[in-house]
Amino acid sequence: MKEKSERYTHILKYTGLFGGVQGLSILVGIVRTKLVAVLLGTEGVGLASLFNSTIKLVSDSTNLGISISAVREISDAYEKNNAERLSHSIMLIRSWSMLTALFGMMVCLLASPLLNRWTFTWGDHTLHFVLLSPVVAMLAVTAGETAVLKGTRQLRSLATISVYNVIVSLIATVPLYYVWHVAAIVPALFLVGFLQMILTIGYSYRLYPLRLSFSRSLLGEGLGMVWLGIAFVIAGIMGSGADFAIRAFLNNVDSIDVVGLYSAGYVMTMTYAGMVFSAMDTEFFPRISGIPEVGEKLNDAVNSQIEICILLVSPMLVVFQTFLPILLPVLYTGKFMPALGMMQVMVIAMFIRAVKLPISYLPLARGDSRSYLLMEACYDVFVVIAVVYGFRMAGLTGTGYGIMAASVFDFLMLFFYMRWKYRYVMSATVYRYIGLHFPLILLSFAATFAPSSWIYWTTGILLSIISGAISLKILYTKTQIWEKVKSKLGKIWKK
């Protein structure tokens, strides 16, 4: 019990750290999103979304999966406290990152006419993609250095970088949009990519000074890491490709305004839940990568992460669901209200994501690229089909039902496959927490169909209080975080 309490406290601590960072990022992002929505409108938001998703597709296609496989490589050397091997691994990863940066930039440059043809049915945006090609290189360098910081557990540095990134994005882009409006989208994307790269390498180079080597023998050592990353590349291509296909479909069958509405609703819903999920990739993945074999210890780590996710995200989702009619026009503008129905359905998908996301890290932690690729491929195909079908049946709200259906499919697929492959067994505690919170999520969604606003607000606020009380009660009894807070407050009081 003491060990589990300590594990709960550890998870809660870093979830709180990165959740707090994400919360601050959201507050700053609210200002930026509001200003961008006002300055660019739905058309401008949709155009920026298309450029972003296309650049991400090129980046995921050319980075050789180093941002994932490098974390495992560095984490292993770091856990064994082998300073010489750690330094060598960092040099190896940086050298490969530089090569993938140049490769990605050249691919984007040469493929610009094709990207224009595939993305847009109006205008010629070839030059825009040419100008954005250096952003692909910047993303590769940033990803490599972020992997170095993750693998060496520089969690506070990563948190600080995240805060600075969102502040820099606000300060750097809003003036450009104010002066040049839609014409500033490409320069803004370039500037943000550059500043984020500078911030990341500033922290990373200070801790581990830059050393590069492009000798055949050194690069040959990284082939194992690269081959492992190839599956991640393919999965990244499929994931970005699925996102690209959905947005391109909406643009072609309807309009760029619908793309903007879909993008705003998707980002807003995902970002809110991301306050809890942000610690997964940064802290949870390196931690379970250090567990040497499948079995009880790995199961406990995954289940504990799911339990904390459910307890933290559930009250947030109920509150979010209740106040969406107010939040959406405040964070964007009244023009984005057609996305409300889609977002209300997606709240259910976010709860399912809280349960399945820790399970999905099992193949990554074990270096099982084939299983990871299989799971990603099945989900990406299903989500495109589900969203397209949902849009044809029920418009923008139907895309929310499509995403929810894809989340259910993904959860069931992961649940049974991981049980067979890694002997993963979901704990009774996880089932109990799902039984406590999922009905509240469903009731909050049902309240959106209430015949009067009085019933809607009363039900939503009551469910929010109940969900929050349940989570606080469990966290109070199962973690040491309250004792630590009291101890620190006591020391401050004595001073």
Secondary structure, 3 states (H helix, E strand, C coil): CHHHHHHHHHHHHHHHHHHHHHHHHHHHHHHHHHHHHHHHHHHHHHHHHHHHHHHHHHHHHHCCCHHHHHHHHHHHHHHCCCHHHHHHHHHHHHHHHHHHHHHHHHHHHHCHHHHHHHHCCCCCCHHHHHHHHHHHHHHHHHHHHHHHHHHCCCHHHHHHHHHHHHHHHHHHHHHHHHHHHHHHHHHHHHHHHHHHHHHHHHHHHHHCCCCCCCCHHHHHHCHHHHHHHHHHHHHHHHHHHHHHHHHHHHHHHCCHHHHHHHHHHHHHHHHHHHHHHHHHHHHHHHHHHCCCCCCHHHHHHHHHHHHHHHHHHHHHHHHHHHHHHHHHHHHCCHHHHHHHHHHHHHHHHHHHHHHHHHHHCHHHHHCCHHHHHHHHHHHHHHHHHHHHHHHHHHHHHHHHHHHHHHHHHHHHHHHHHHHHHHCCCCCHHHHHHHHHHHHHHHHHHHHHHCCCHHHHHHHHHHHHHHHHHHHHHHHHHHCCHHHHHHHHHHHHHHC
